[in-house]
Every structure is written in structure tokens, then in C-alpha cells.
Amino acid sequence: MSVVSAVPFLRPLHMRSPGPRGRRHTLPASEFRSLSPEDAISVFEIEREAFISVSGECPLHLDEVRGFLTLCPELSLGWFEEGRLVAFIIGSLWDQERLTADALTLHKPHGTTVHIHALAVHRTFRQQGKGSILMWRYLQYLRCLPYVRRAVLMCEDFLVPFYQKSGFKVQGPSKITVGPLTFIEMLYPVRGHAFMRRNSGC
């Protein structure tokens, strides 16, 4: 599935102005774009530090990051500052109402549910609201994809208020456990936002 090549939510927030005559030689000060397999190592380094320091587990291993960025890069979003990845979201498609263990590693191309595997912010950029901003932009972007009906994720209890602020609703305990860790499954309804799609430049 291809994504619209130029949607407003993936445009840079702002660009440095070039000199009056010459070309711009600097990177965008702040830019949002889909990730590629070449970004996998940067993604994994941020993810590993963010999740292992909190729960001791990574949602995605490096080969899984590469896999999703190969199969469905359009369902990822990276935030870059001066060309450096500072925050990211990785998603894939799922085809059932609730998540099962298979959802952790599979991409279902004909699914209509986006499973958000991970959101992480580089340690030097935390406590700046970047996670909330990135999630907001990602959810706006999903509204531009006509095949997406809902977004789901699973998180630990202490993260529930964060995702509720982004509009996710608690679905109940997840059937998935990872070692001693248990999770809450949360849902964001993307379907029903036709008015916003019509007026968002999608």
C-alpha cells in the first residue's frame, strides 16, 4: 500500500532560510518523515535505552525494527532535529479486534488496524512534550490513510494517562504478557473522521 506522497503532517515544521543567493547547505531544523531500514540502528538505540531503563524489555529487537521498516515504512514516523533522530513511532497493520502474541511480530497487509509497537524519545529530548506532539502528528497522518480504521497499542499501567491525553480509550487488560510484565490495551478510533480528512489536505 502506498501512501500519499506529500501530506501536510509529514512536512518539516520549519526550515532554515537559505542565503539570499546560494543554496541551503544546512539540514532542516525540525523535520517529520517516515523511517526507512537505514534508520533502524538509530531507532533501536533510542528504543533500547528508553525501554530497558524502565521495564527491562524492548518491544522490538533490531531485526524486527528492520522488518517493519521494510514491510510498512509508511506506518512509521520519525522526528529529526538537524538530521538526527530524536523520537519515533513504529506501527504495522493488524486484522483482528484485539491484539494477540502474533501482533508483536507480524504485519498484516490487508488489516485495517494500526498496531503501534513503540513510541520513544531520545533521553536528551525528554520532558519537552515531544512524545505527545509526535503522537498527535501520527494520528493526524493516519486519518489520511483511507484503509485505516483504528489504532491500538498496549502499555503498562503508568502510561495509560499519557495515551488517554492523546485520545486513546482503555479496552481492558491485554492478553499478551512479556515475562512478568502485563499490559493494558488501548484503542483510538480513526474511522469517522471523514470531515477532518476532507479538510486536512489529504
N, C-alpha and C positions, 0 to 999 in steps of 0.2 A: 504494500500500500504506500503510495507516495503522498507526501504532504504538500500543501500549498507552498510554493517556493518562497513567497515573501508575505509573511503575515506580520502585522504590526507588533505583536508581542515578542517577536524574536529580533527586532531591530535594536541597535545599540541605544542605551539610554541617552547618551550624548557623545559627541565626537570632539576631539580637539580640532580647533580651526587650523587649516593649513596656512602657511605664509601667503602673503599677497600674490606671489608669482609661482613659487615652487610647489612640488608635490608634497603631500603629507607623508613624512617618514616615520611618524610615531604610531604606535598601536592605539586602538580605541581606548579611552579612559575606562569605559564600562560597557560591556557587551554581553548579550544573551544569545546563545545559539545551541543547536542540537550538538550532541557529542558524537565522536567517531571512535573507532577502535584505537586510533593513535592517542586518544585521551585516556585510555584505560588505566595506565600506570598512575597518572596524576589522580584519577578518580579513586583508585584503590588505596593510595597513600592517605588521602583525606579520610576515606571511609574507615580504614583500619584504625587510625588514631582516634577518630570520633567515637566509634562504637566499642572498640576493645577497652578504652579507658572508662567506659560507662558500664557496659554489660558483659564484656569479655568475649563477645561473639560478633562476627561480621555478617551482615545479611547476605553479602555476595563475595565470593572468592574471586581472585583476579581472572581466572578463566571464565567465570560466569559473567563478570563485567564485560569482558571482551565479547562473549557470546551475544549478550543483549545489545551491545553497541554495534554488532554486526547485523543481527537479525532485525532490530527495530530501533535504529538510532533516532527516528522521528519521535519516539516516546521518551526521549531524554532531554534534559535542559541543563546547560552549564552557564554559570555566571563567571565571566572573566574580567579581571582588572589588570590593565596594562599587559594583556596577553596571558596572564596567569590565572589558572582555575582557582576560584575561591569558594565555590559552592556548586552543588549539583543535585539533580533528581534523576533517577533511572526508573523507567516503567516498562511494562510489557503487556501484551493482551492476554486476557483470560476469558473463559467461556462458560463459567458456572456462577451461580448465585453467591456461593461462599468460597473462600479460599481453602484449598487442600494442600498437602505437602508438595504435590506436583507443581503448584503455582510458584514455588520458590525457585524453580529452575527452568520451567517451560515457557515458551512464547506461543500462544495460540492465535495464528494469523487471522482467523475468522471470528475471533471473540469481539465483544462489544464493551468489555470491561477493562479498564486500565488498572493493572495491579502496580501500585507504587512500591517498589522494593526498598528504596533508600533515598533519604534526603540528608545531606551532611554539609557542614560549613567548616572550612579550614579554621584551625584553632586561633589563628591571629585575627580572624574576622568575626568571631562570635560576639554575642551580646550587642550586636549592632542592628538587629532586626532583619538580617539578610535572609534567614530561613523563611520567615513569614512573607517577605517580598517575593522570593523565588517561588514559593508555593502559589501565591496569588497569580503570578505571571503564568505559571504552568497550567493552572486550572483555567485561566482565560484562553490559553492556547488550545487546550483540549476541546473547548467549545467550537473551535474552528475545524475540528476533525469530524466529519459527518457520521462516521461509523462508531464513534464513542458515545456510550450511553451513561456510563457511571465510572467513578474511580473508587478503588478500595485500597486499603492498607491495613497492616496490623502493627501495633505498637505496644510498648509497655505502659502500665497504668499511669506513670508520672507524665507521659507525653500526651495523654488524652486531652487535657485543656488546650495545649498548643494547637492540635489539629481541629478541635472544636471552634477555635477562633477563626480558622480558615473555612469553616462551613461544613466540616465532616460531622456525621452523626454516629453515635455508638450503635453497633449491630449486636454486640454481645461478646462473650469470650471466644477467642479463636480456637479452632480445632487443632491448630498447629502449636507444637511446643518445640523448643530447641534446648536440649539438656534440661536444666532446672527452670528455664525461662518460660513464662506464659505471657500471652498477648491478648489485647483487645482488638477486635476487628471493627473498622470504621468505614463509612460509606459517604461519598459525595455524589449527588445526582447531577450528571451533566446534561442528560436529556431534559427537555422542557425549557431550554434557554434559547429557543429559536429567535426570539426578539433580539437578544443580545448578539447572536450570530449575524443577524441581518444588519446590525448597526455597529459591528466591530471591524469591518473591513475584511472579513474572512472571505 
